[in-house]
Amino acid sequence: MSANSSAILGELLRDVSRSFYLTLRVLPLPIRQPIGIAYLLARAADTVADTEIIVTEQRLTILNRFRQALTANDSKGLFLAEMKGFIEKQ
């Protein structure tokens, strides 16, 4: 991960979870980034699951697509493009 990517990850973590961000900083350097990324992915899924502005069926569809993107190596960014289109419709 580049220095710029690390900085962005740090900023995101600091902004969305101050306590987790502080705890993460005491972990050994080689595992900070993977755990930070895993936390943000879990946080994103939790946000989708908990929101009430999207009906349950759509939330399930989004979460299933999220899982597919994570397990299928969505290198073309199709999931992100799909979600951007969905958000723009709202």
C-alpha positions in Angstrom: 0.0 0.0 0.0 1.4 3.4 -1.0 2.1 6.1 1.6 -0.8 8.1 0.2 -3.1 5.1 0.6 -1.9 4.6 4.1 -2.6 8.3 4.9 -6.1 8.0 3.4 -6.8 4.8 5.4 -5.6 6.6 8.6 -7.8 9.6 8.0 -10.9 7.4 7.3 -10.3 5.4 10.5 -9.7 8.5 12.5 -12.9 10.1 11.2 -15.3 7.1 11.6 -13.9 5.5 14.8 -11.7 7.5 17.1 -11.4 4.7 19.7 -10.7 2.0 17.2 -8.2 4.2 15.4 -6.3 4.8 18.7 -6.4 1.0 19.5 -5.2 0.2 16.0 -2.1 2.3 16.5 -0.7 -0.1 19.2 -0.8 -3.1 16.9 2.4 -4.2 15.1 2.9 -2.2 11.9 2.5 -5.1 9.4 -1.0 -5.9 10.6 -2.4 -2.4 11.1 -3.5 -1.9 7.5 -5.2 -5.2 6.9 -7.1 -4.9 10.2 -8.0 -1.3 9.4 -9.3 -2.2 6.0 -11.3 -5.1 7.5 -12.8 -2.8 10.1 -13.9 -0.3 7.4 -15.4 -3.1 5.3 -17.3 -4.4 8.3 -18.4 -0.8 9.2 -19.7 -0.3 5.7 -21.7 -3.5 5.7 -23.1 -2.7 9.1 -24.2 0.8 8.0 -26.1 -0.7 5.0 -27.7 -3.4 7.2 -28.8 -0.8 9.8 -30.1 2.0 7.6 -33.8 2.6 7.5 -33.8 4.8 4.4 -33.4 1.7 2.1 -36.0 -1.0 2.2 -34.9 -4.4 3.4 -35.0 -6.2 0.0 -32.6 -3.5 -1.4 -30.3 -3.7 1.6 -30.0 -7.5 1.2 -29.3 -7.0 -2.5 -26.6 -4.5 -1.7 -25.1 -6.7 1.0 -25.0 -9.7 -1.4 -23.3 -7.7 -4.1 -20.9 -6.4 -1.5 -20.0 -9.9 -0.6 -19.6 -10.9 -4.2 -17.4 -8.0 -4.9 -15.1 -8.9 -2.0 -14.9 -12.6 -2.9 -14.8 -12.4 -6.7 -12.0 -9.8 -7.0 -14.1 -7.1 -8.6 -11.0 -5.5 -10.3 -13.1 -3.6 -12.8 -14.9 -1.8 -10.0 -18.3 -2.9 -11.1 -19.7 -3.0 -7.6 -18.6 0.6 -6.9 -20.1 1.8 -10.1 -23.3 -0.1 -9.4 -23.5 1.5 -5.9 -22.7 5.0 -7.2 -25.6 4.6 -9.7 -27.9 3.4 -6.9 -27.0 6.3 -4.6 -27.5 8.8 -7.4 -31.1 7.5 -7.9 -32.0 8.1 -4.3 
